[in-house]
Amino acid sequence: MRNILKTVLSVAVAALGIMPAMAFPDVSNDYWAAPQINLLSEQGVIVGYPDGTFKPDDNVTRAEFAAMAIRALGQQHTKVAQPVHFADINEEHWAYEDIQKALYFDLISSDKEGDLFRPDDSVSRAESMSVAVNALTTETISIAKAREVLAQQYIDANTIPEWFIIPAGKAEILGMIVVAPTAQKASIEADRPATRAEVAAILFKMMEQAKLNPNAKLAEAMRKKTGEGVVLESATVQGSIGTIPAGTTVPIKMNTYISSQTSEGGTLYTASVPENYVTKEKYILIRQGAELKGQLLDVRPGKYFVRNGVLVFRNALITTNNDQTTSFSAIGEIYKDRNWWMKFVRWAFKGEKLEVPAGDSAYMKLLQPVKVDLTNGWIYEQ
């Protein structure tokens, strides 16, 4: 029975490491917003319902949209020192922190203390596209210019709310207005509640544009993070992406005691990153404390006049400080440094016994490259 349980657990670990994102059963591969829905779902920006569906035609509340926008921009861990108080939400509201972050990053605005936020109202298409534009640094345009560019494309351009004219004009210039291709005529429908599919498409466009031209507060938050730690000399940086190549050796701190004499092959272990992994430029790749999981591959006890002990482990997963769990494939072998004479003595007579107590260090070599967004620590899945 114990061997059966170990096999089941081992398969679970391996499956988690390679499992592709599952499509929602109500979002077909040829659905117009399927790529955006699947990508944002993989990144934890949007989630499905408990029954596994996405319900692309359902609406999104203003509170839900604020939380989605903050996650899309990778700012869910930002701390806001001076919150703004609304009359209809308090610190107990599930989206309170995300709403405060949306205010801090100028995605939404509040004219005075005690305003209503209306967290349970459906977010309109105008509101959602305005948030997307507010996340960016954009060129100033006049109302006349905005009306001109909108009138060329949309049959309802003359009926959109006054406050939305300039944001809508900017959105059109940037190619950020979302109109489902199933629509017979191109309409902005500013006041209509945005559907979940439309929200996914809008957030996707915002994410892409924010990588190029974020607003001032986001630009500061989205800069590549630096710090001290273990320098991975082979790591490279291109733009905001850092890559740890396959073959790189990294230190880990074992949380689980393992031994060639008492452990068994297939046993699961946990470990953690003991210090930040950083590039030569001191950009942080993986933060200290990230959790690692894997299993022992080959365990053989050291025996007199027979052999030295063997202790090989295979890492499968990493859970980062962003609560992202993804593949982190690496292999390590425990051995002791000896001079040639002692190596011979251990091999020929006594047989080396190997162990790593909980809290001690070990090393492993990456089997696949790891790509990391240096602004927020997000690991791009293979």
N, C-alpha and C positions, 0 to 999 in steps of 0.2 A: 504493500500500500504506500509506503514512504517513497519508493521509487516512482510510483505512478504520480504521486503528488509533485515530486520534483520535476518530472517530465512536463506536467501541465503548467507549472510555474515557469519553466524554462521557455516553453512555447509562447506563453503570455508575454514574457519580457521581449523575446525576439519579435513577436508580432507588433508590439507597441513601437519597436524601433523602426519598422519598415511599413507600418500600416498607412496606406494612402488615405487622403481625405475622402469620406463617403459622400456621394451626391445625395441631395434630398430627393425623396421619391416623387415629390410634386414639382420638382424643377428639372425638366428634361435637359439633356445636353445641348439641344438646339434652341432652348429658351433664350430670349434676347438678352437677359441679364445673367445667365448662368455663370459665365466666367467671373463676373464681379462678385456674385453671391458666393460661389465656391471659394474664391480667394479670401474674401473677408471672413468667411466662416473658418477657414484654416487658421487665420491669424487671430481669431477670437474677438473680432470686432462686432460681428453679429452672430446670433445663435438661433437654432431652430426651436421647435416646440417639443414638449416631452414625448409626443408620439412620433418624433423623428421628422416631421414635415417642416417646411419653411413658411408656407402660406404667403406667397409673393404678392398677392393682391390685398392683403390686410393692411391696415394703417399702422402708424408708429406714433407713440405719444411724444410730447415735447421732452419729457424727462428721458425717455429711451433714446431719443435722437441725440441729446446732449452727451449721454454716456457713450454712444456709438462714435460720435465725432471725436471725443477725447481719446478713445482707444485707437481709432483710425490714425490719429496723429502721434500715437505712442506716448501720450502724456498722462497716463493713468496713475503714475507714481509721483507726479508733481504735488508739492505741498503749497497750499494757499494760506498766507499769513493773516490777511485781513478779509474775511468773508463779507459778502453783501447779504443783507437780511431781506427775505421776501415774506410777505404776509401769509402765504399759503403753503410754505414748506419750512421745515426746521431740520436740525441736525439728525433727527431720527429717520428722515426720509431716505429711502434706499439710494436715490441718485443725488443726494445733497452735495457730496464731494465733487461729483462730476459736473454738476451745474455750476458750482463755484469755480472750477477750473475753466469751464467754458467762458465764464465772465472774465476771469483773469487773462485769458489769452485773446480777449476781444472778439470771440466768436459770436457772442450775444451781448446785449447791452441792457443796462437798467438805469432809468433816469433818476431814481431816488430810492432811499431806503423805504421798505414797506411796500414796494410794487408787488403786483401779482405775477407769478411765473406761469401759472396754469399748467402744472406738470402732467396732468392727465388728459389735456386736450390733444387732439391729433395735430402733428406738425404739418404745416401746409407746404406745398411745393415752393412757394416763395420763401418761407422761413428756412427751409432746408438748403436751398441754393444760396441764400444770403449768408448762412453760416459758412458754407464752402468758400464763398468769395472773401469773407472776413478773415479767413485763415491765411490769406495771401497778401503779399505786397503787390499792389496793382497801380497802373497809371491812372491819373485823374482824368475823368471824362465829364463832359457837360450833359445835362438832361437832354438837350437837343441831339447830341451825338448818340446817346443811348437810345432815344426814340428812333433815330434813323436806322441803326443797325438792327433793332428789333422788328421794325416795320417791314424790313426786307424779307423776313423769314416767317413771322408768326401772324396768324389771322386775328388774334386777340391782343395784339401789342398795344392798342390804344385803350384797353380796358384794365390794364394791370394797375395795382395800387401805386400811388404816387411815391411812397417810401421805397418801393422795390424797383423803380425805373432804372436808377444808376447801377445797383447791384446786378440787375438782370442784363443791362447793357454790357457790363464787365464780364458776366458769365458767358454771354454770347461771343464776345471777342475772344475769350479763352477757350471756347468750345466746351463749356461746362453745363449748358442747359440740356437736361435729359428729357427726351421725348421718346416714348416707346415706339418702335418701328411699326407696330400694329395700328397706330393712329392714322386715320384717313387724311387728316389735315394737321399741319404743324401748329399746335396751340401751346401756349405757356401754362394756361390754367393755374394761375398763381395762387388762387385761394382754395383750390381743391386739396384735400388731404393727400399727402404723398404716400404711395404704397411702399411696402417693404422692398420690393424689387427696385423701385425708383430710388429709394434711399440708398440701397447698396451701390447703384450706379453713380449717384451723386457723391457719396463718400469716396468711391474709388477715384473719381476725377479729382476730388480735393486732395487725396493722398499723393497722386502723381504730380499735381501742380505745387503742392507744399514742399516737395523735395527740391524744387527749383527756386521758388520765390515765396518762402514763408513770411508771415508778418514779423514785425520786429521781436515780439516776445517769443514767438515760436522759433525764430532763427536762433535766439540765445539758447532755448531749451533743446533744440535739435542739433546743436553743434556736437562734434565728436567728443566723447567724454575721455578725460585723461586721468591717470593715476599711477601709483607705484605698484610693483608686483614682479612676478616672474616674467622676464623678457623672452618672448619666443622669437628668436632671431630670424627664423624662416618665414614668419608671418608677413603678409603683404597688405598694402592699403591702396584702394582705388576709389576715389571719391569718398563716400561715407561707408563703404563696405570694406571690412577687414577679412582676410582669408587665412586660416591656419591650414597649411597644406598637409596632405596625407604623409605619414612618416615622421611627423613632429612628435617628439617625446615631451610629455607633460607630467608634472608631479600631482599626486592625489593624496588625500588623507583618508585612510581606511576607518570607517565607522564600525566595521564588523571584524572580529578576530578571525583570522584564517591561518591554517597550519597544514603542513604536509603530513603531519602525523595524525591529526584528528578530523580534518575537514574531508568532505567528499566531493567528487566531481558532480557538477550540476547544482551545487549549493549556491543560493543567491547571496549577494553581498550589497552593501551600500557604502558609499564614500562621499567625499566632498572636495571642492577645490580649495586648497589651503591658503592661497594668495591669488590676487587678480592675475590672470594671464594678460600680458600687455604686449604691444608691438614695440619695435625699436624706438618709435616716436612717442611711446608711452600712452597710446590709445588703448583703452580697456576693451579687450575681446570677451573674456568671460570673467564675471565678478566672483570674488571670494565668497564662499558659502554655497555656491551652486551645488546641487545634489546629483550624485552619480549612482547608477544601478547597473548591475551585471551579474555574471555567474562564473563560478570556477569551471574551467574547461578540463584541465588535466591535473590531477592530484595523486602523487605517489609518495609513500613514506620513505624516508631515508633508512637504510638497513645496514648493519655491519656486514662488511665483505660482499655487499650486493650492489648498492647504488646510493648516490646522493638523492635527497628528496627532490620532488618536482612539484611546482606550484604555479600554474598558469591561469590567468583570469581574462575574461572577455567582457568589456564594458558595452552596454547597449544604449542606455538612455541618460539624458541630462535634464534636470529641472532647474531652470535659471531663476534669478531673482525677480524676473517678470512673471513667474508662475507658468512659464512655457515648458512643456515636456516634449522633447523631440529626440531624434537619433543622435547619438554621440558614440560612434563605433571605434573601439580601440582595444588593443591587446597588451597585456603586461605579463612579465615573468619575474617571480621573486628569486633572488639569488644573493649570496653573500660574497663580498669582495675578499679574496684571499691571495696571498703570494703563491707562486707556482708550487712551492713545496707543500704548503698546507692544502692546496687544492688536490695534490696527489694523495696526501695522507687521507683526506676526507673521502676521496673517490675510492681508494684502494682498501682502506681499513674500516674507518668508522662510519662513513655515510652521513652526509650533511642533512641536518634537520632544519626545515624552514618554517618561519612563522612571521606574521605581521600583527602585532597587538592593535586593538582599536585605538585610534589616535596617532598611530605611527604612519610614516610616509611610504609610498610606493611610486612606481613610474609606469606609464603605459604609452604606447605608440598609436597614434591615430591611423585608422585603416581607410578613412575617407576624409576629404577636405571638409572644413567647417567654415561657412560664410556667415559673418555677423554684421548686423547694422550697428555701426559704432556710435550712433546717436542714442539708441535706446536698448541695445543689447539683444535685439531679436535675432534668433538664429534662423537662417533660411533653410527650410527643409529640403532634403535631397529629392 
